[in-house]
Protein backbone atom coordinates (compact mmCIF):
# COMPACT_ATOMS: atom_id res chain seq x y z
CA UNK A 1 0.00 0.00 0.00
CA UNK A 2 1.22 3.45 -0.81
CA UNK A 3 0.32 6.95 0.34
CA UNK A 4 1.47 10.37 -0.86
CA UNK A 5 2.85 12.95 1.56
CA UNK A 6 0.89 16.20 1.14
CA UNK A 7 2.48 19.66 1.00
CA UNK A 8 1.89 20.09 4.74
CA UNK A 9 3.55 16.74 5.58
CA UNK A 10 0.28 14.88 6.11
CA UNK A 11 -0.25 11.27 5.10
CA UNK A 12 -3.51 9.35 4.96
CA UNK A 13 -3.15 5.86 6.40
CA UNK A 14 -4.97 3.45 4.08
CA UNK A 15 -8.38 2.41 5.42
CA UNK A 16 -7.56 -1.32 5.38
CA UNK A 17 -4.55 -0.71 7.65
CA UNK A 18 -6.49 1.59 9.97
CA UNK A 19 -9.20 -1.04 10.39
CA UNK A 20 -6.77 -3.93 10.84
CA UNK A 21 -4.67 -2.04 13.40
CA UNK A 22 -7.55 -0.38 15.25
CA UNK A 23 -6.48 3.16 14.40
CA UNK A 24 -9.45 5.49 14.69
CA UNK A 25 -10.07 9.20 15.15
CA UNK A 26 -7.92 10.76 17.88
CA UNK A 27 -5.65 7.71 18.11
CA UNK A 28 -2.21 8.94 19.17
CA UNK A 29 0.73 7.53 17.22
CA UNK A 30 4.41 7.58 18.19
CA UNK A 31 6.82 8.02 15.25
CA UNK A 32 10.49 7.06 15.15
CA UNK A 33 13.21 6.34 12.63
CA UNK A 34 14.61 2.82 12.69
CA UNK A 35 17.41 1.86 10.30
CA UNK A 36 16.30 4.43 7.75
CA UNK A 37 12.61 3.47 7.99
CA UNK A 38 9.73 5.43 9.43
CA UNK A 39 7.97 3.41 12.13
CA UNK A 40 4.63 4.40 13.68
CA UNK A 41 3.14 2.73 16.76
CA UNK A 42 0.00 3.38 18.72
CA UNK A 43 0.98 5.29 21.84
CA UNK A 44 0.50 3.40 25.09
CA UNK A 45 -2.48 4.77 26.92
CA UNK A 46 -1.84 5.37 30.59
CA UNK A 47 -4.69 4.52 32.94
CA UNK A 48 -5.11 7.64 35.13
CA UNK A 49 -5.92 5.51 38.19
CA UNK A 50 -2.89 3.26 37.69
CA UNK A 51 -0.70 6.36 37.30
CA UNK A 52 -1.44 7.50 40.88
CA UNK A 53 -1.88 4.11 42.54
CA UNK A 54 0.50 3.80 45.47
CA UNK A 55 1.72 7.40 45.29
CA UNK A 56 0.78 8.21 48.90
CA UNK A 57 3.29 7.50 51.64
CA UNK A 58 1.10 6.61 54.61
CA UNK A 59 2.47 6.37 58.14
CA UNK A 60 -0.14 3.81 59.23
CA UNK A 61 -2.30 1.06 57.70
CA UNK A 62 -5.25 1.99 55.50
CA UNK A 63 -7.71 0.12 57.74
CA UNK A 64 -6.67 2.28 60.67
CA UNK A 65 -7.17 5.48 58.66
CA UNK A 66 -10.60 4.32 57.48
CA UNK A 67 -11.60 3.44 61.04
CA UNK A 68 -10.70 6.98 62.13
CA UNK A 69 -12.65 8.48 59.27
CA UNK A 70 -15.68 6.36 60.12
CA UNK A 71 -15.19 7.17 63.80
CA UNK A 72 -15.23 3.51 64.83
CA UNK A 73 -12.98 1.78 67.35
Order of alpha helices (4+ residues) and beta strands (2+ residues): alpha-beta-beta-alpha-alpha
